[in-house]
Amino acid sequence: MTRIQLVCTDLDGVLLTSAGGLSPDTRAALAEARAAGLQVMVATGRPTRDALDWALEAGIQGLIACSNGAVMWDTRAGRVLFDHCFTAGQVEQVFAWAGRSVRGAVLGIDTERELVLQPGFADLVPGCWPHDVSADLIGRVTRGNRVVKVLVAHPGLSAPQLADAFGTVTGVRATFSTMHFLEISPERANKGEALRWAAAHRRVPLAATAAVGDMPNDLPMLRKAGLPAAVANAHPEVKAAARILLPSNDDDGVASLIHAILLRRTIG
């Protein structure tokens, strides 16, 4: 821990409590990290608009990888540093798979400008993000909206079951951060690539990074990080990929990691 210079953390289920906010201890730990020069970045499956609104409210500054790493924002500069988007053909292939293999599925698209969901999608997802509703997603795509993520929900299938049913579409990958829907992204859009890029951008060796996650969409960044960590409430696959197990999100797991890193620095 003495060499960790950058901590990459997921939001929901990890940095945030189950109520969806930052606890006082976690907020204080983030301030201590900033004061000590320990860099903290966020990598979330949330769409850009929702993630940035949250960051502004929480006072988080720095790099935020949104939509599972498809879009990298620098909140200090107020601009996108990069994005990885679907080709129109890939979107059509994903839609075709859904119509063929998981009949009854309800779809959504996360674009550079908006989140658009088919009617009924929000009814399947508790606490769904702000969004537009449209039955014509292809129409939204053809108007120049570049898609960074396709969402698939189903009234009778969980996210892991949808993942098992997902076929092969060249250049894309499927994962999930909740049991309610599947998240399909371009191959290069994942939290591991986001962490790799951020470390290079900040001139930090990957061996000097830590990553904290709770769900399968966090696995790519845990596999890239020098110190992979999971919170106690994490999915079994994530715990298996972690080198250390932290307290749960409701017990300030990320704060405990920050404190441990800063303490080891002092002792060292």
C-alpha positions in Angstrom: 0.0 0.0 0.0 2.9 2.4 0.5 3.3 2.9 -3.3 -0.4 3.4 -4.2 -0.8 6.8 -5.9 -4.2 6.4 -7.5 -7.4 4.8 -6.2 -10.2 4.0 -8.7 -13.6 3.4 -7.1 -17.0 2.4 -8.3 -20.0 4.5 -7.1 -23.1 2.5 -6.4 -22.6 -0.2 -3.8 -19.0 0.9 -3.2 -18.3 4.6 -2.6 -22.0 5.4 -1.9 -24.1 4.0 0.9 -27.1 1.9 0.2 -29.2 5.1 0.6 -27.2 6.6 -2.4 -25.2 9.2 -0.6 -21.7 9.8 0.7 -21.3 9.1 4.4 -19.6 11.8 6.5 -16.6 9.5 7.1 -16.2 8.8 3.4 -16.5 12.5 2.5 -13.8 13.2 5.1 -11.5 10.5 3.8 -11.8 11.9 0.2 -10.8 15.3 1.6 -7.8 13.7 3.4 -6.8 12.0 0.2 -6.8 15.3 -1.7 -4.8 17.0 0.9 -2.2 14.2 0.9 -1.9 14.1 -2.8 -3.5 10.6 -3.2 -5.5 10.7 -6.4 -9.0 9.3 -6.4 -11.0 8.7 -9.6 -14.5 7.3 -10.1 -15.5 4.6 -12.6 -19.2 4.0 -12.9 -21.8 2.4 -15.0 -24.0 5.5 -14.7 -24.6 7.6 -17.8 -22.6 10.8 -18.1 -25.4 13.2 -17.2 -26.3 11.4 -14.0 -22.6 10.8 -12.9 -21.7 14.5 -13.5 -24.7 15.8 -11.6 -23.8 13.6 -8.7 -20.1 14.7 -8.8 -21.1 18.3 -8.8 -23.4 17.8 -5.8 -20.8 15.7 -3.9 -17.9 18.1 -4.7 -15.9 15.3 -6.5 -13.2 16.7 -8.8 -10.9 14.9 -11.3 -11.5 12.0 -13.6 -14.8 10.2 -13.9 -15.2 7.2 -16.2 -18.9 7.0 -17.1 -21.0 4.3 -18.8 -18.6 1.6 -17.8 -15.6 3.5 -19.2 -17.1 4.5 -22.5 -16.7 8.2 -21.7 -13.9 9.8 -19.7 -14.7 13.2 -18.2 -12.3 15.6 -16.5 -14.5 17.6 -14.1 -11.8 20.2 -13.5 -11.5 21.0 -17.2 -15.2 20.5 -17.8 -14.8 18.4 -20.9 -14.7 14.9 -22.4 -11.2 13.5 -22.7 -12.2 10.5 -24.8 -15.2 8.3 -25.7 -15.7 4.9 -27.2 -19.0 4.6 -29.2 -20.8 1.9 -31.1 -20.9 1.8 -34.9 -24.4 1.9 -36.3 -24.0 -1.6 -37.5 -23.1 -2.9 -34.0 -26.2 -1.3 -32.6 -28.3 -3.0 -35.2 -26.7 -6.3 -34.4 -27.4 -6.0 -30.7 -31.0 -5.0 -31.3 -31.3 -8.0 -33.7 -29.9 -10.4 -31.0 -32.4 -9.0 -28.5 -35.3 -9.5 -30.8 -34.2 -13.0 -31.8 -32.9 -14.4 -28.5 -34.8 -12.7 -25.6 -38.3 -12.0 -26.8 -40.1 -9.6 -24.5 -36.9 -7.7 -23.8 -37.1 -3.9 -23.3 -34.2 -1.8 -24.6 -32.5 1.5 -23.9 -29.6 3.5 -25.4 -27.2 5.7 -23.5 -25.8 8.2 -26.0 -23.4 11.1 -25.8 -26.4 13.5 -25.2 -29.2 11.5 -23.7 -30.5 8.3 -22.1 -33.5 7.0 -24.1 -35.5 4.0 -22.9 -38.4 2.1 -24.5 -41.7 2.2 -22.8 -41.8 -0.1 -19.8 -38.0 -0.2 -19.1 -38.2 2.1 -16.1 -40.9 -0.1 -14.6 -38.4 -3.0 -14.4 -35.6 -0.9 -12.8 -36.0 0.5 -9.3 -34.7 4.1 -9.0 -34.2 4.5 -12.8 -32.2 7.5 -14.0 -33.8 10.6 -15.6 -34.5 9.7 -19.2 -36.5 10.2 -22.4 -39.0 7.5 -23.5 -39.3 6.4 -27.1 -40.3 3.3 -28.9 -38.1 4.2 -31.8 -34.6 3.8 -30.6 -33.1 3.3 -34.1 -34.7 6.6 -35.0 -32.8 8.3 -32.2 -29.5 6.7 -33.4 -30.0 7.8 -37.0 -30.4 11.4 -35.9 -26.7 11.6 -35.1 -26.8 10.3 -31.6 -23.6 8.3 -31.0 -24.4 5.3 -28.7 -22.0 4.4 -25.8 -24.1 1.7 -24.2 -27.2 -0.5 -25.0 -29.3 -1.6 -22.0 -31.5 -4.7 -22.0 -34.2 -5.5 -19.4 -36.6 -8.3 -19.3 -39.7 -9.0 -17.1 -38.7 -12.6 -16.6 -34.9 -12.7 -16.8 -32.3 -11.3 -14.5 -29.1 -9.6 -15.7 -27.0 -12.8 -15.2 -29.6 -14.8 -17.2 -29.5 -12.2 -20.0 -25.7 -12.3 -19.9 -25.8 -16.1 -20.4 -28.1 -15.7 -23.3 -26.0 -13.0 -25.0 -24.6 -14.2 -28.3 -21.4 -13.2 -30.1 -21.5 -9.7 -31.6 -18.1 -8.6 -33.0 -16.5 -5.8 -31.1 -18.9 -5.6 -28.2 -19.1 -7.0 -24.7 -21.9 -7.6 -22.1 -21.7 -7.1 -18.4 -24.0 -6.0 -15.5 -23.8 -3.8 -12.4 -27.3 -4.6 -11.1 -29.5 -7.7 -11.3 -32.1 -5.7 -13.2 -30.6 -5.2 -16.7 -27.8 -6.1 -19.0 -25.2 -3.5 -20.2 -23.7 -3.9 -23.6 -20.7 -1.7 -24.6 -18.1 -1.5 -27.3 -15.2 -3.8 -26.6 -12.8 -1.0 -25.6 -15.3 0.6 -23.3 -14.6 -1.0 -19.9 -13.4 0.1 -16.6 -10.1 -1.7 -17.0 -9.2 0.3 -20.1 -10.4 3.5 -18.3 -8.1 2.8 -15.4 -5.2 2.0 -17.7 -5.7 5.3 -19.7 -6.1 7.3 -16.5 -3.0 5.9 -15.0 -1.0 6.8 -18.1 -2.6 10.2 -18.2 -1.7 10.9 -14.6 1.8 9.3 -15.1 1.1 6.7 -12.5 2.3 3.0 -13.0 -0.5 0.5 -13.0 1.3 -1.3 -10.2 0.7 1.9 -8.1 -3.0 1.9 -8.6 -5.8 0.4 -6.4 -9.3 -0.4 -7.6 -12.4 -1.1 -5.6 -15.6 -2.7 -6.9 -18.6 -4.8 -6.1 -20.2 -6.1 -9.4 -19.0 -7.9 -12.5 -18.6 -4.7 -14.5 -15.8 -3.8 -12.1 -13.8 -6.9 -12.9 -11.7 -5.4 -15.8 -10.4 -2.6 -13.5 -9.6 -5.0 -10.7 -7.6 -7.2 -13.1 -5.6 -4.1 -14.3 -5.0 -2.6 -10.8 -1.9 -3.2 -8.8 -4.1 -3.6 -5.7 -7.6 -5.1 -6.5 -10.1 -4.7 -3.6 -13.7 -5.7 -3.1 -16.2 -4.4 -0.5 -17.9 -7.0 1.8 -21.2 -6.7 -0.1 -19.6 -7.5 -3.5 -20.6 -10.2 -5.9 -18.8 -13.5 -5.4 -16.8 -13.2 -8.7 -15.5 -9.8 -7.6 -14.5 -11.1 -4.2 -12.6 -13.9 -5.9 -10.7 -11.4 -8.1 -9.7 -9.1 -5.1 -6.5 -9.3 -3.1 -8.1 -7.6 -0.1 -11.6 -7.5 1.2 -12.9 -4.2 2.7 -15.9 -3.4 4.9 -19.2 -2.9 3.1 -20.2 0.3 1.4 -22.4 1.1 4.4 -19.4 0.6 6.6 -17.1 3.0 4.7 -15.1 0.4 2.9 -13.4 2.9 0.5 -12.6 5.3 3.4 -10.9 2.4 5.2 -8.7 1.8 2.2 -7.8 5.4 1.9 -6.9 5.6 5.6 -4.8 2.4 5.3 -2.9 3.8 2.4 -2.2 7.1 4.1 -1.2 5.3 7.3 1.2 3.0 5.5 2.7 6.1 3.8 3.3 7.7 7.2 4.8 4.6 8.7 6.9 4.0 5.6 
